[in-house]
Amino acid sequence: MAEEGLGDVVNPAVRQTAATLVTLGMAAKKAGLEPYPLMARLEGKQLISASDKPKPASQPGEDGVLGKGIKRGEMATMDTLVGGLLEAYPETKKVMEAHYGAACFTCPGQNTETIEQTASIHGTSPQNILDEINGIIKEAIK
């Protein structure tokens, strides 16, 4: 997949989320590829080995969603759900917009994706995103 320009797909955190939200056609478009020739090249290839399957970072909650919520006064962690973060700390919106663009706020994934997953999906360092978010949170709770 990396040789096709879809290197993010080999990241387990990306596959855990993207596989349920992003079609091959969408991924091809993002990489500037035509979907049908890409599918023809991929046909018959083993894309994910058994040992390479994504492992959840945390156990699903009662709602079946991996990750955790956040309340005002708490710091964010890698497994904080983005939707809950934006609800508790609307001031962190500027981090998401700067790194992911305005479309982030209409993406249905924000209710099921963690900080780590979104950073990985967008090819950004999860630690850098978390540090920026927690910097804003520290200022907000002073």
C-alpha positions in Angstrom: 0.0 0.0 0.0 2.8 2.4 0.8 4.2 2.1 -2.8 0.7 3.1 -4.1 0.9 6.4 -2.1 -1.3 5.1 0.7 1.4 4.7 3.4 -1.0 5.8 6.2 -3.0 2.7 5.6 -0.2 0.5 7.0 -0.5 2.3 10.4 -2.7 0.1 12.8 -4.4 3.2 14.4 -5.4 4.4 10.9 -6.7 1.0 9.9 -8.7 0.7 13.1 -10.7 3.8 12.2 -10.2 4.5 8.5 -11.3 1.0 7.5 -14.8 1.8 8.9 -15.1 5.3 7.5 -12.9 5.7 4.4 -13.5 3.8 1.2 -10.7 2.8 -1.1 -12.1 5.3 -3.6 -11.7 8.1 -1.1 -8.2 7.0 -0.2 -7.2 6.8 -3.8 -8.6 10.3 -4.5 -6.6 11.7 -1.5 -3.5 10.1 -2.9 -4.2 11.4 -6.4 -4.8 8.0 -7.9 -7.6 6.6 -10.1 -9.5 4.0 -8.0 -10.1 1.3 -10.6 -6.5 0.9 -11.7 -5.5 1.0 -8.0 -8.0 -1.8 -7.2 -6.7 -3.8 -10.2 -3.1 -3.5 -8.8 -4.2 -4.5 -5.3 -6.4 -7.4 -6.3 -4.9 -10.7 -5.1 -2.5 -9.1 -2.7 -2.6 -9.8 1.0 -2.9 -6.3 2.4 -2.9 -7.1 6.1 -1.2 -10.1 7.7 -2.8 -11.9 10.7 0.0 -10.6 13.0 -0.5 -7.0 11.6 -4.2 -6.7 12.6 -4.9 -3.6 14.7 -5.2 -4.0 18.4 -7.5 -1.6 20.3 -5.7 0.9 22.5 -8.4 0.5 25.1 -11.4 -1.7 25.7 -14.8 -0.6 24.2 -17.1 1.2 26.6 -20.8 0.3 27.0 -21.5 2.1 23.7 -18.9 0.0 21.9 -16.7 2.9 21.2 -12.9 2.7 21.9 -11.5 5.6 23.8 -12.7 7.7 26.6 -14.5 11.0 27.3 -13.1 14.0 29.0 -14.6 16.5 31.4 -13.6 20.2 32.0 -10.7 20.2 34.4 -9.2 17.0 33.1 -6.2 16.8 30.8 -6.4 15.0 27.5 -4.7 11.7 26.8 -4.0 9.8 23.6 -7.2 7.8 24.0 -9.5 10.9 24.6 -12.3 11.0 22.0 -12.1 14.1 19.8 -15.8 14.8 20.0 -15.8 14.9 23.8 -12.6 17.0 23.8 -14.2 19.6 21.5 -17.3 19.6 23.7 -15.4 20.0 27.0 -12.8 22.4 25.6 -14.1 24.2 22.5 -10.9 26.3 22.6 -9.0 23.2 21.3 -10.9 23.6 18.0 -8.0 25.7 16.7 -5.6 22.8 17.0 -7.8 20.5 15.0 -8.5 23.1 12.4 -4.8 24.0 12.0 -3.7 20.4 11.5 -6.8 18.7 9.9 -8.7 21.5 8.3 -12.3 22.8 8.7 -13.8 19.6 7.5 -12.8 18.0 10.8 -15.9 19.5 12.4 -18.3 17.8 10.0 -16.6 14.4 10.1 -18.7 11.7 11.8 -15.4 10.1 13.1 -15.0 12.8 15.8 -17.4 10.8 18.1 -15.5 7.5 17.7 -11.9 8.6 17.0 -9.2 9.3 19.6 -6.6 12.0 19.5 -4.0 9.3 18.6 -6.2 7.9 15.8 -6.9 11.3 14.2 -3.3 12.4 14.3 -2.2 9.1 12.7 -4.9 9.3 10.0 -3.7 12.8 9.1 0.0 11.9 9.2 0.7 14.1 12.2 2.6 13.3 15.3 0.1 12.2 18.0 2.4 13.5 20.8 2.7 16.9 19.1 -1.1 17.2 18.8 -1.6 16.0 22.4 1.0 18.5 23.7 -0.7 21.4 21.8 -4.1 20.4 23.1 -2.9 20.1 26.7 -1.2 23.4 26.4 -4.5 25.0 25.6 -6.3 23.0 28.4 -3.7 24.2 31.0 -4.4 27.8 30.0 -8.2 27.2 30.1 -8.3 25.7 33.6 -6.0 28.3 35.3 
